[in-house]
Amino acid sequence: MSVEYKISFPHMGNYYIPIATFVKNTLNAKICLPPKITKKTLELGTKHSPDFVCVPFKYNLGNYIEALENGANVLIQAGGGCRFGYYSEVQEEILRNLGYNFKFFNITSRTFKPLLYYKMFKEINPMLTIKNFLYSFYLIYKQIAVLDKFEDYIRENIGFQINDGDFKRLEKKFHDELITIEKIKDLKSISIKYTKLLKEVPINKPNDCLRVGIVGEIYVLMEPFSSCFLEEELAKKGIEVKRYINISYLLFSKEHKKTNTLKLAKPYLQYNIGADGVDSVAHSKVLAKKGFDGIIHIKPFGCTPEINCMPILEKISEDYKIPILYFSFDSQTSETGVKTRLEAFHDMLLMRKEKNKKWKELT
Ligand code: SF4
């Protein structure tokens, strides 16, 4: 009897959209998205994870458990150059020990190996042709670029919308259309349509608004639940938010700009310190030089590459006279604590800006 495959993967921001489109266009199988991340997801993941593991592992594990409980029987995991590289093996083992029965696709190679992935996917859909697979790969690349561009604009402007909820409503419509695409030409027309609609959302943005850059570890940067919706909190205070890291950056820039990023990070860094550490240093320096009012550095508790770059950020803060606020997130992080510290940071940035303005007027 043939098995009906139900595919699932962990959440990370809105990237479920391109992954779901890719799975739908190549695997001819059902997608079983994990429910949206809630406290329960994190509790489930934490309960079954080793204590010392970094928090993205716990979120991913919670997502898997919830998806398996909803009937998923194929799980996909990626991997990277730090502890993320070991996530898949350990998570698979934990889930099997919990008694779940599933297929596990481990895409942990750091180098791009489309033929290897093609073979994996063919196990699920024997009718899959290499042409269709490569086309879908190209489509997902393009789709991610469109998604990220849309989000960048929102991040910079949502704090200044005149009518509450305008951007969120538009974003919902955009996502609903984006997830249905099958062809590049559909993507092009969606991109043109929504770029225009975005620009039409009425905003009232002062030229000298507060501008804050966010740097740090990739998961907490991209999954809003894991950072207690920090970007939304900043927007509520009328702050323009800049963040360089997203999946487009990982796919299109990180590897081939590696030498350049290290150059940017000089004289503070001479060597790569793993994961996103060099990016955090280089981007902080760029933000400081561009005259941003403040920087927020975020990381999961115990994330070694980001811990290594913190003393360097202190130096940048001193040299460029730019305040940096640090957050470390874990399963125990209190949302109220985060909000209180953000409130204080915001007040301090406002006071500094006011003081600098007065000083300029006097001189
Ligand atoms: S970058 Fe840090 S938090 Fe993220 S997986 Fe690696 S060690 Fe863990």
Residues whose N, C-alpha, C, O or C-beta is under 5 A from the ligand:
A	BS01	SF4	C54 C82 R83 F84 E217 A275 P300 C303 T304
